[in-house]
Amino acid sequence: MTSRATPRRTVLFAAAALTTGCGSDDGGDGGTSTSAPATPSAPAATPSAPATPSAGAAPLATTAEIPVGGGTVFAKEKVVVTQPTAGEFKAFSAICTHQGCTVNKVADGTINCPCHGSKFRVADGSVAAGPASRPLPAEQIIVSEDTITLA
């Protein structure tokens, strides 16, 4: 019985093919991350002219429910609404850009992710502490009188 030697190139190609789907570029969730690709986005600003919410859109909160210098996470809607300064409201995705966990609280001027400790600034969603390296994407809201609604 004779055996044939497999060319080295074939072995390397097979090894590369087997490992292609096994890694992750952001810390090891095996490619199951649900985070979106990085796209620059401007923070959502409070409209200067009175706006009206979409027909049938349920309000998220009243302006009084969002603390100045803090915010509130709306997990069901996957959005976090902040009030960096009195009367200025912003909204961001509640999905952490590191590995797709939902942020769970706003404290001490940051939006916090429970999974790996990433923190994002309430003023603009930028990264205050990693491991996340991308800001939270802005979401659009409408502030009409004392009601905050997703746009």
Salt bridges, closest charged atoms under 4 A:
GLU88 OE2 - LYS90 NZ 3.56
